[in-house]
Amino acid sequence: MYQIRLRALSTFLLLVPLALASDHGGVGSRAFVTGSWSLVQQGTTGVSAMQLVVVSETSAVILDKVEHNPLMVDGHIAWGAELNINTRTVRVLNPTSNTWCATGSFIGNGTLVSTGGNPIVITGANGLQAVRLFTPCSDETCDILEDPTRIRLTSPRWYPSSARLSDGSIIIIGGSMIGGFINNASVNNPTYEFFPPKNINGRCFNGLQIPMQFLQDTLNANQFPIVEQLPDDTLFIAANQQAMIFDWKTNTEVLRLPNIPNGVRVTSPFSAGSVLFPLTPENNYTPEVMICGGSTISDTQASNTISAETPASAQCSRMVLTAKGIAAGWSVETMPVPRIMTDLILLPDGRVLIVNGAQTGVAGFVIPGVEVLHEVGNSFADNPAFTPVIYDPSAAAGSRFSSGGIPASTIARMYHSTATLTPNGTIMLAGSNPNTDFTEMNSTIKYPTEYRLEFLSPPYMSQARPAYTGLPVTVDYGSVFRLSITLPSEAKNVSVVLMDFGFATHGVHMDQRSVKLVSELSPSKETITVTGPPTPALYSPGPAFLFVVANGIPSFGHRTIIGTGASPPVDEGAIANMLNKTSDPSAEASPSTWST
């Protein structure tokens, strides 16, 4: 494999205020199209969309848990599918291990890496230490590849998070050693590891997991921690009520941040949504994070004293991650309705869509030995949040939320629902399955297994849109390339936006990102010259979708690879040590599915 060539990082000093940041993080005012949205229900997902990730300009991968989905593959039930976004048809995929509550990130060469999961359920193999690889292809012959004898995690992980790093590798953080309603000290996995394995942060960690004190401090509600890569090559990590800045290269907690305000918990089972606002040259790529929803229920409260009718939090908390912003602390706003298990989706015009989830209760469903008060069928939540909300981070405080012109869905998107931006600019809504197994639509369960797809179209979808050609297959850091463009008449405010749609599961969007590139429109307005991202920390090596945006109207987002397209660095010694110190989980007897 080839090592990715890293260019020198620009100076991003986290603890020094950045010159061009505005009072609200330098997001800056943006044009966007007003008017009515549209919502269509079209197509089905084949398997319930617990995990959803766009892998090409035309397709998305959908992963479920191992359950009795009607879709079959190789003579057994299926729990994976590839969706053609244009035709709304599905092609069955065949992972061999249980993907229940796994995470996913792309590496630098464009391969999707799914990690973690659940022990054997019905069929398949133990997924707790699984590493699954999927490389998109154009001829619909590609499938998910697994080889636990050679490729596996160093320890079991249920509900972990992941992030792509500046060298094109990924970091996998936290989770539990086995399944259950909430984390606790007996099953906590307070470590992180890398794929491919690294020899980093001490000889005893060569290729193995590395302890992280933060994951001890944030018990019990720290599953699926929120992770965002920052432009100075550190990570923002939040779990439960706490947050920090972490240096993955030195295994150092750089700074413990102020707690999430007002006692709100933001990670599973009190799941909030989060987003890193667009990074732009105008705001000097100043990072600002926002976390919306969650719950104030105690993480030590017995499950049978928690009610599915307890209101979730309506709080949105923003923080600019500079010295000045951290000193100012979190700024707090209130959503129109409270939400648990919500998805926050970055749009190409710089706004954020808040969608899916419930207004009461917590994430989870009835399992042996674990129930809550007033559960609804199997669900630990109730009162779906049917109406999406648009959030404009550049608007004045008090006027950032709006649902004007946005149609409400009639489909409850509860636990195990997902959403993602698509390359053509629509938002795809899928999933919802707060049940231990597949439940028919005509069953007596109030929130059955959901296969129906919806597509939400912002007003810009009905406008004359920009178009372009000439995007290179790979875009290296600081490289200059030229696009041939066609713009709507009277086009102004033309910009180029690079986006990672992220890997969506449980309201968490691994690696979701928006970076505005430096560009210059020709006098004829027929070409635009674009400069690639300045550093790998600003946009990690890997896949991206590039939009030309004019007057708030985006083009189709064509796919490229940022960097050289090479695989991340491979340390054969670290891999050998990992294989020597761990065993093939598929060859072992699986532990019990549930731990209470």
C-alpha positions as CSV (number, residue, x, y, z in Angstrom):
1,M,0.0,0.0,0.0
2,Y,1.0,3.6,-0.6
3,Q,1.4,6.1,2.2
4,I,-0.6,9.2,1.8
5,R,1.6,12.2,1.3
6,L,0.8,14.8,3.9
7,R,1.5,18.5,3.3
8,A,2.6,20.8,6.1
9,L,-0.3,21.9,8.3
10,S,-1.2,25.6,8.3
11,T,-1.2,27.2,11.6
12,F,-4.4,26.5,13.4
13,L,-4.0,27.6,17.0
14,L,-6.9,26.3,19.0
15,L,-6.2,28.4,22.0
16,V,-5.7,31.7,20.1
17,P,-8.7,33.6,18.8
18,L,-8.8,33.6,15.1
19,A,-8.8,37.0,13.4
20,L,-11.8,36.6,11.1
21,A,-14.3,35.0,13.4
22,S,-17.5,36.8,14.0
23,D,-19.5,36.9,17.2
24,H,-21.2,33.7,16.2
25,G,-18.2,31.8,15.0
26,G,-17.7,33.5,11.7
27,V,-20.4,31.6,9.9
28,G,-21.2,34.7,7.9
29,S,-24.4,35.6,6.1
30,R,-25.4,33.4,3.3
31,A,-27.9,33.6,0.5
32,F,-30.5,30.9,0.4
33,V,-33.8,30.2,-1.5
34,T,-37.0,30.9,0.4
35,G,-40.3,29.2,-0.4
36,S,-42.0,25.9,0.1
37,W,-40.4,22.5,0.5
38,S,-41.8,19.3,-0.9
39,L,-41.9,15.8,0.6
40,V,-42.4,12.6,-1.3
41,Q,-42.7,9.0,-0.1
42,Q,-41.1,6.8,-2.8
43,G,-39.4,3.4,-2.6
44,T,-38.4,1.1,0.2
45,T,-35.1,0.2,1.8
46,G,-35.2,-3.7,1.7
47,V,-33.8,-3.8,5.3
48,S,-34.6,-1.3,8.0
49,A,-32.2,1.7,7.8
50,M,-30.5,1.7,11.2
51,Q,-27.3,2.8,9.4
52,L,-27.3,4.9,6.2
53,V,-24.4,6.2,4.2
54,V,-24.1,7.6,0.6
55,V,-21.3,5.8,-1.1
56,S,-21.5,7.2,-4.7
57,E,-23.3,9.7,-6.8
58,T,-26.1,7.2,-7.3
59,S,-26.1,4.8,-4.3
60,A,-26.3,4.5,-0.6
61,V,-25.5,1.5,1.7
62,I,-28.1,0.6,4.3
63,L,-27.3,-1.7,7.3
64,D,-29.7,-3.1,9.8
65,K,-29.4,-5.5,12.7
66,V,-29.7,-9.3,12.1
67,E,-33.5,-9.8,12.3
68,H,-36.2,-11.3,10.2
69,N,-36.3,-8.9,7.4
70,P,-38.3,-10.2,4.4
71,L,-35.3,-9.6,2.1
72,M,-33.1,-12.7,1.7
73,V,-29.5,-13.4,0.5
74,D,-27.7,-16.7,0.1
75,G,-30.6,-18.6,1.7
76,H,-30.7,-16.6,4.9
77,I,-32.2,-13.3,6.1
78,A,-30.5,-10.2,4.9
79,W,-29.4,-7.2,6.9
80,G,-27.6,-5.1,4.3
81,A,-28.6,-3.5,1.0
82,E,-27.4,-1.0,-1.5
83,L,-30.0,1.5,-2.6
84,N,-30.0,3.2,-6.0
85,I,-31.0,6.7,-5.1
86,N,-32.3,7.5,-8.6
87,T,-34.4,4.3,-9.3
88,R,-35.2,3.7,-5.6
89,T,-34.3,0.0,-6.1
90,V,-32.2,-2.1,-3.7
91,R,-29.5,-4.7,-4.3
92,V,-29.0,-7.1,-1.4
93,L,-25.6,-7.1,0.4
94,N,-24.2,-9.9,2.5
95,P,-22.2,-8.9,5.6
96,T,-21.3,-12.0,7.5
97,S,-21.3,-10.5,11.0
98,N,-24.0,-8.7,13.0
99,T,-23.9,-4.9,12.2
100,W,-26.2,-4.0,15.1
101,C,-25.1,-0.6,16.5
102,A,-21.9,-0.5,14.6
103,T,-20.2,2.7,13.4
104,G,-18.7,3.6,10.0
105,S,-16.2,5.9,8.3
106,F,-14.4,6.1,5.0
107,I,-10.6,5.8,4.8
108,G,-8.4,7.8,2.5
109,N,-8.8,5.6,-0.6
110,G,-12.6,5.8,-0.5
111,T,-13.3,2.4,1.1
112,L,-16.1,2.4,3.7
113,V,-15.1,0.7,7.0
114,S,-17.8,-0.5,9.3
115,T,-16.6,-1.5,12.8
116,G,-18.2,-3.0,15.9
117,G,-21.6,-4.6,16.3
118,N,-23.4,-7.3,18.2
119,P,-23.0,-11.0,19.0
120,I,-24.7,-13.7,17.0
121,V,-28.5,-13.2,16.6
122,I,-30.4,-15.7,14.5
123,T,-27.7,-16.1,11.9
124,G,-24.3,-14.7,11.0
125,A,-21.2,-14.2,13.2
126,N,-20.2,-12.2,16.3
127,G,-20.0,-8.6,15.2
128,L,-18.5,-7.0,18.3
129,Q,-14.9,-7.0,17.0
130,A,-15.9,-6.9,13.3
131,V,-14.2,-4.8,10.6
132,R,-16.2,-4.7,7.4
133,L,-15.0,-3.2,4.1
134,F,-17.1,-1.9,1.2
135,T,-15.5,-0.3,-1.8
136,P,-18.1,1.3,-4.1
137,C,-18.3,0.1,-7.7
138,S,-20.2,1.1,-10.8
139,D,-21.2,-2.4,-12.0
140,E,-23.1,-3.4,-8.8
141,T,-20.9,-6.4,-8.1
142,C,-19.2,-5.2,-5.0
143,D,-20.1,-6.6,-1.6
144,I,-19.1,-6.2,2.0
145,L,-15.8,-8.0,2.8
146,E,-14.8,-9.5,6.1
147,D,-11.9,-11.6,7.2
148,P,-11.7,-11.8,11.0
149,T,-8.7,-14.0,10.9
150,R,-6.7,-11.0,9.6
151,I,-8.8,-7.9,10.1
152,R,-10.6,-7.2,13.4
153,L,-10.9,-4.8,16.2
154,T,-8.7,-5.3,19.3
155,S,-11.7,-5.4,21.7
156,P,-15.5,-5.7,21.5
157,R,-17.4,-2.5,20.7
158,W,-21.2,-1.9,20.8
159,Y,-22.2,1.7,20.2
160,P,-18.8,3.1,19.3
161,S,-18.1,6.2,17.3
162,S,-15.5,6.8,14.6
163,A,-13.8,9.6,12.7
164,R,-11.5,9.9,9.7
165,L,-8.2,11.4,10.5
166,S,-5.7,13.6,8.7
167,D,-3.6,10.6,7.5
168,G,-6.7,8.9,6.0
169,S,-7.0,6.3,8.7
170,I,-9.9,6.2,11.2
171,I,-10.1,6.3,15.0
172,I,-12.8,4.1,16.7
173,I,-13.8,5.4,20.1
174,G,-15.6,3.9,23.1
175,G,-18.7,1.8,23.3
176,S,-19.6,-1.2,25.5
177,M,-18.1,-4.7,25.6
178,I,-21.6,-6.1,25.2
179,G,-25.1,-4.9,24.6
180,G,-27.6,-3.4,27.0
181,F,-29.8,-0.4,27.6
182,I,-27.1,1.9,29.0
183,N,-23.4,1.7,29.6
184,N,-21.9,0.9,33.0
185,A,-18.6,0.3,34.6
186,S,-18.8,-3.5,34.2
187,V,-19.2,-3.4,30.4
188,N,-17.6,-0.1,29.5
189,N,-14.9,0.0,26.9
190,P,-13.0,3.2,27.8
191,T,-10.5,3.0,25.0
192,Y,-9.9,3.9,21.4
193,E,-8.0,2.3,18.6
194,F,-7.1,2.9,14.9
195,F,-7.8,1.3,11.6
196,P,-5.4,0.4,10.2
197,P,-3.7,-0.4,13.5
198,K,-0.9,2.1,14.5
199,N,2.2,1.9,16.7
200,I,1.4,5.1,18.6
201,N,1.4,6.5,22.1
202,G,3.6,3.9,23.7
203,R,5.0,0.5,23.0
204,C,2.4,-1.4,25.0
205,F,-0.3,0.0,22.8
206,N,1.3,-1.1,19.5
207,G,-1.7,-1.9,17.3
208,L,-3.9,-2.2,20.3
209,Q,-6.6,-0.2,22.1
210,I,-5.5,2.9,24.2
211,P,-7.2,3.9,27.4
212,M,-9.1,7.2,27.5
213,Q,-10.0,8.7,30.9
214,F,-12.8,10.7,29.4
215,L,-14.7,7.5,28.7
216,Q,-14.5,6.6,32.4
217,D,-15.5,10.1,33.6
218,T,-18.6,10.2,31.4
219,L,-20.3,7.0,32.6
220,N,-23.1,5.9,32.4
221,A,-24.5,7.6,29.3
222,N,-21.5,7.8,26.9
223,Q,-22.4,5.4,24.1
224,F,-22.0,6.7,20.5
225,P,-19.9,9.7,21.7
226,I,-20.0,12.8,19.5
227,V,-16.7,13.2,17.7
228,E,-15.7,16.1,15.3
229,Q,-12.2,16.5,13.7
230,L,-11.0,20.1,14.2
231,P,-8.9,22.2,11.8
232,D,-5.9,22.0,14.1
233,D,-5.9,18.2,13.9
234,T,-7.4,17.6,17.3
235,L,-10.8,16.1,18.1
236,F,-13.8,17.6,19.8
237,I,-15.5,14.8,21.8
238,A,-18.7,15.0,23.8
239,A,-20.4,12.4,25.9
240,N,-23.1,12.5,28.6
241,Q,-22.8,16.1,29.9
242,Q,-19.1,16.6,29.2
243,A,-16.9,17.7,26.3
244,M,-13.2,18.0,25.7
245,I,-10.5,18.6,23.1
246,F,-8.3,15.6,22.5
247,D,-5.0,15.2,20.7
248,W,-5.0,11.7,19.1
249,K,-1.4,11.9,18.1
250,T,-0.1,12.3,21.7
251,N,-3.0,10.7,23.6
252,T,-3.5,13.9,25.4
253,E,-6.6,15.6,26.7
254,V,-5.8,19.2,25.6
255,L,-8.7,20.8,27.4
256,R,-11.8,19.8,29.3
257,L,-14.6,22.1,28.1
258,P,-17.5,23.6,30.0
259,N,-20.3,21.0,30.6
260,I,-23.3,20.9,28.4
261,P,-25.7,23.5,30.0
262,N,-28.7,22.9,32.2
263,G,-27.9,19.3,33.0
264,V,-28.7,18.0,29.5
265,R,-27.3,14.6,28.5
266,V,-26.5,14.3,24.8
267,T,-25.4,10.7,24.1
268,S,-27.2,7.4,24.1
269,P,-29.7,6.5,25.4
270,F,-30.3,10.3,25.8
271,S,-29.4,10.9,22.2
272,A,-28.9,14.4,20.8
273,G,-27.9,15.5,17.3
274,S,-24.8,17.4,16.6
275,V,-23.1,19.3,13.8
276,L,-19.9,21.2,13.1
277,F,-20.9,24.4,11.2
278,P,-19.4,25.0,7.7
279,L,-15.7,25.9,7.7
280,T,-15.0,28.7,5.3
281,P,-12.0,31.0,4.3
282,E,-14.1,34.0,5.5
283,N,-14.3,32.6,9.0
284,N,-10.6,31.5,8.9
285,Y,-11.9,27.9,9.2
286,T,-13.0,28.6,12.8
287,P,-14.7,25.5,14.3
288,E,-18.1,25.9,16.0
289,V,-20.1,23.0,17.2
290,M,-23.8,22.7,17.9
291,I,-25.6,20.0,19.9
292,C,-29.5,19.8,19.9
293,G,-31.9,17.8,21.9
294,G,-31.1,15.1,24.5
295,S,-32.6,14.6,28.0
296,T,-32.2,15.7,31.6
297,I,-33.1,12.3,32.9
298,S,-30.5,10.9,35.4
299,D,-28.0,8.4,33.9
300,T,-28.2,6.4,37.2
301,Q,-32.0,6.2,37.3
302,A,-33.4,2.7,37.2
303,S,-34.8,2.0,33.8
304,N,-38.2,0.9,35.2
305,T,-38.6,4.4,36.7
306,I,-37.9,6.2,33.3
307,S,-41.1,7.1,31.4
308,A,-41.5,7.1,27.6
309,E,-43.7,10.2,28.2
310,T,-41.0,12.3,29.9
311,P,-40.3,15.4,27.7
312,A,-37.0,15.4,25.9
313,S,-34.8,18.5,25.8
314,A,-35.5,21.3,23.4
315,Q,-32.0,22.9,24.0
316,C,-29.5,23.7,21.3
317,S,-26.0,24.5,22.6
318,R,-23.4,26.3,20.4
319,M,-19.7,26.9,21.2
320,V,-16.9,28.5,19.1
321,L,-13.8,26.4,19.7
322,T,-11.3,29.2,20.2
323,A,-9.9,30.7,23.4
324,K,-12.4,33.5,23.2
325,G,-15.3,31.2,22.4
326,I,-14.5,28.6,25.0
327,A,-14.2,31.4,27.6
328,A,-17.6,32.6,26.6
329,G,-19.0,29.1,27.0
330,W,-22.0,27.6,25.5
331,S,-24.8,29.8,24.0
332,V,-28.2,28.3,24.4
333,E,-31.2,28.4,22.1
334,T,-34.5,26.5,22.2
335,M,-36.0,24.4,19.4
336,P,-39.7,24.7,18.5
337,V,-40.3,21.3,20.1
338,P,-38.1,19.0,22.3
339,R,-36.3,16.1,20.5
340,I,-34.6,12.9,21.4
341,M,-32.8,10.8,18.7
342,T,-32.8,13.7,16.2
343,D,-30.7,14.1,13.0
344,L,-28.9,17.3,12.1
345,I,-28.1,17.6,8.4
346,L,-25.8,20.1,6.8
347,L,-27.2,21.6,3.6
348,P,-25.0,22.9,0.7
349,D,-26.4,26.4,1.3
350,G,-24.9,26.5,4.8
351,R,-28.1,25.8,6.8
352,V,-28.9,22.9,9.1
353,L,-31.9,20.7,8.9
354,I,-33.2,19.2,12.1
355,V,-35.4,16.1,11.5
356,N,-36.6,12.8,12.9
357,G,-36.9,11.6,16.5
358,A,-39.4,11.9,19.3
359,Q,-40.5,14.5,21.7
360,T,-40.6,12.3,24.8
361,G,-38.8,9.3,26.3
362,V,-35.3,7.9,25.5
363,A,-33.6,5.8,22.9
364,G,-34.0,2.1,23.2
365,F,-36.7,-0.6,23.3
366,V,-38.0,-3.3,25.6
367,I,-35.5,-6.2,26.0
368,P,-35.4,-9.1,28.5
369,G,-35.0,-7.6,31.9
370,V,-35.2,-3.9,30.8
371,E,-38.4,-2.0,30.5
372,V,-39.5,1.6,31.2
373,L,-42.7,3.1,32.4
374,H,-45.5,3.7,29.8
375,E,-43.5,2.1,27.0
376,V,-45.3,2.2,23.7
377,G,-45.3,-1.3,22.3
378,N,-41.5,-2.0,22.4
379,S,-40.5,1.6,22.2
380,F,-39.0,3.7,25.0
381,A,-40.1,6.9,23.3
382,D,-43.4,8.4,22.1
383,N,-44.8,11.5,20.4
384,P,-42.9,11.6,17.1
385,A,-41.4,14.9,15.9
386,F,-43.0,14.9,12.5
387,T,-42.2,18.4,11.4
388,P,-38.6,19.2,10.2
389,V,-37.0,22.4,11.4
390,I,-34.5,24.5,9.4
391,Y,-31.8,26.3,11.4
392,D,-29.9,29.2,9.9
393,P,-26.6,29.7,11.9
394,S,-25.9,33.1,10.3
395,A,-29.3,34.6,11.3
396,A,-29.7,36.7,14.4
397,A,-30.4,35.0,17.7
398,G,-34.1,34.4,18.1
399,S,-34.8,34.1,14.4
400,R,-32.7,31.0,13.5
401,F,-35.4,28.3,13.6
402,S,-38.2,28.0,11.1
403,S,-40.6,25.3,9.8
404,G,-42.4,27.7,7.4
405,G,-43.2,25.9,4.2
406,I,-41.8,22.6,5.3
407,P,-44.3,19.7,5.2
408,A,-44.7,17.4,8.1
409,S,-44.2,13.7,7.6
410,T,-46.8,11.1,8.5
411,I,-44.1,8.5,9.2
412,A,-42.8,8.2,12.7
413,R,-39.0,8.2,12.6
414,M,-38.2,6.9,16.0
415,Y,-35.4,4.7,17.4
416,H,-33.1,3.3,14.6
417,S,-34.2,6.0,12.1
418,T,-31.7,7.9,9.8
419,A,-31.4,10.8,7.4
420,T,-28.7,12.0,5.0
421,L,-28.1,14.6,2.3
422,T,-28.0,13.1,-1.2
423,P,-25.7,14.2,-4.1
424,N,-28.7,16.0,-5.9
425,G,-29.4,18.1,-2.8
426,T,-32.4,16.3,-1.4
427,I,-32.6,14.8,2.1
428,M,-33.3,11.1,2.4
429,L,-35.3,10.0,5.4
430,A,-35.3,6.3,6.3
431,G,-35.6,3.7,9.0
432,S,-37.3,3.4,12.4
433,N,-37.5,0.1,14.3
434,P,-37.9,0.4,18.1
435,N,-38.4,-3.4,18.3
436,T,-36.4,-6.4,19.2
437,D,-37.2,-8.0,15.8
438,F,-39.0,-7.2,12.6
439,T,-42.6,-6.1,13.2
440,E,-45.2,-6.0,10.4
441,M,-46.9,-2.7,9.5
442,N,-50.3,-4.2,10.2
443,S,-49.3,-5.5,13.7
444,T,-50.7,-4.1,16.9
445,I,-47.3,-2.4,17.6
446,K,-47.7,1.4,17.4
447,Y,-44.2,1.9,15.9
448,P,-43.5,-1.1,13.6
449,T,-40.4,-1.7,11.5
450,E,-40.3,1.0,8.8
451,Y,-39.0,0.4,5.3
452,R,-40.6,3.3,3.5
453,L,-38.3,6.0,2.0
454,E,-39.0,9.7,2.0
455,F,-37.2,12.5,0.1
456,L,-37.4,16.1,1.4
457,S,-36.7,18.7,-1.2
458,P,-35.6,22.3,-0.2
459,P,-36.9,25.2,-2.3
460,Y,-33.7,25.3,-4.2
461,M,-34.6,22.0,-5.9
462,S,-37.3,23.7,-7.9
463,Q,-35.0,26.5,-9.2
464,A,-32.7,26.7,-12.2
465,R,-29.5,25.2,-10.9
466,P,-25.8,25.6,-11.6
467,A,-24.0,22.7,-13.4
468,Y,-20.4,22.0,-13.9
469,T,-18.0,19.5,-15.5
470,G,-14.3,18.8,-15.2
471,L,-14.0,17.7,-11.6
472,P,-10.7,15.6,-11.2
473,V,-10.9,12.1,-9.9
474,T,-8.7,13.2,-7.0
475,V,-8.0,16.7,-5.6
476,D,-4.8,17.0,-3.7
477,Y,-4.2,19.6,-0.9
478,G,-3.6,23.1,-2.3
479,S,-3.9,21.8,-5.9
480,V,-5.6,24.2,-8.4
481,F,-8.2,22.9,-10.9
482,R,-10.7,24.5,-13.3
483,L,-14.4,23.7,-13.7
484,S,-16.5,24.5,-16.7
485,I,-19.8,25.9,-15.3
486,T,-23.2,26.8,-16.4
487,L,-24.9,29.3,-14.1
488,P,-28.5,30.5,-13.9
489,S,-29.1,34.0,-15.2
490,E,-28.2,36.8,-12.8
491,A,-26.1,34.4,-10.7
492,K,-24.2,36.1,-8.0
493,N,-22.4,34.9,-4.8
494,V,-20.9,31.9,-6.6
495,S,-19.0,29.5,-4.3
496,V,-17.6,26.0,-4.2
497,V,-18.5,23.8,-1.2
498,L,-16.9,20.4,-0.4
499,M,-19.1,18.1,1.7
500,D,-18.9,14.8,3.5
501,F,-22.5,13.6,4.1
502,G,-21.3,11.4,7.0
503,F,-22.3,7.9,8.2
504,A,-25.6,8.2,9.9
505,T,-26.8,6.0,12.8
506,H,-28.7,6.7,16.1
507,G,-28.7,10.5,15.4
508,V,-24.9,10.6,15.1
509,H,-23.3,11.5,11.8
510,M,-19.7,10.3,11.7
511,D,-17.5,12.7,9.6
512,Q,-20.3,15.0,8.4
513,R,-18.5,18.1,7.1
514,S,-18.8,21.2,5.0
515,V,-15.8,23.1,3.8
516,K,-15.9,26.1,1.5
517,L,-13.0,26.2,-1.0
518,V,-11.1,29.2,-2.3
519,S,-12.4,29.8,-5.8
520,E,-12.4,32.5,-8.5
521,L,-15.1,33.0,-11.2
522,S,-13.8,33.9,-14.6
523,P,-15.1,37.2,-16.1
524,S,-17.1,35.3,-18.7
525,K,-18.7,33.2,-15.8
526,E,-18.0,30.1,-17.9
527,T,-15.2,28.7,-15.7
528,I,-14.3,28.8,-12.1
529,T,-10.8,28.1,-10.7
530,V,-10.8,26.2,-7.5
531,T,-8.1,25.5,-4.9
532,G,-8.1,22.2,-3.0
533,P,-8.3,22.2,0.8
534,P,-5.2,23.7,2.4
535,T,-4.5,20.9,4.9
536,P,-5.6,17.3,5.6
537,A,-6.8,18.4,9.0
538,L,-9.4,20.7,7.4
539,Y,-10.7,17.9,5.2
540,S,-9.3,14.4,5.8
541,P,-8.2,12.3,2.8
542,G,-11.1,10.5,1.5
543,P,-14.4,10.9,-0.5
544,A,-16.1,14.2,-0.9
545,F,-19.0,15.7,-2.9
546,L,-18.4,19.1,-4.5
547,F,-21.2,21.6,-5.0
548,V,-21.1,24.8,-6.9
549,V,-23.5,27.2,-5.1
550,A,-25.0,30.3,-6.8
551,N,-27.4,32.5,-4.9
552,G,-27.9,29.7,-2.4
553,I,-28.8,27.2,-5.2
554,P,-26.5,24.2,-5.3
555,S,-25.5,22.2,-8.3
556,F,-25.5,18.4,-8.3
557,G,-22.7,17.3,-6.0
558,H,-20.2,15.2,-7.9
559,R,-17.9,12.9,-6.1
560,T,-14.1,13.1,-5.9
561,I,-11.4,11.9,-3.6
562,I,-9.5,14.5,-1.5
563,G,-5.8,13.7,-1.3
564,T,-4.0,11.2,-3.6
565,G,-6.5,8.4,-3.3
566,A,-3.9,6.2,-1.6
567,S,-4.6,3.9,1.3
568,P,-3.7,5.2,4.7
569,P,-0.3,4.3,6.2
570,V,0.0,0.6,7.1
571,D,2.2,-0.6,9.9
572,E,2.8,-4.3,9.5
573,G,4.4,-4.5,12.9
574,A,1.4,-3.0,14.6
575,I,-0.9,-5.4,12.7
576,A,1.2,-8.4,13.6
577,N,1.1,-7.4,17.3
578,M,-2.7,-6.9,17.2
579,L,-3.1,-10.4,15.6
580,N,-0.8,-11.9,18.2
581,K,-2.5,-10.2,21.2
582,T,-6.1,-10.8,20.1
583,S,-8.1,-13.7,18.9
584,D,-10.6,-14.3,16.0
585,P,-14.0,-13.5,17.6
586,S,-15.8,-15.5,15.0
587,A,-14.1,-18.7,16.2
588,E,-15.3,-18.1,19.8
589,A,-18.6,-18.9,21.5
590,S,-20.6,-15.7,21.4
591,P,-21.6,-14.0,24.7
592,S,-25.2,-13.4,25.6
593,T,-26.9,-10.9,23.4
594,W,-28.0,-8.8,26.3
595,S,-26.4,-7.7,29.5
596,T,-28.5,-5.9,32.1
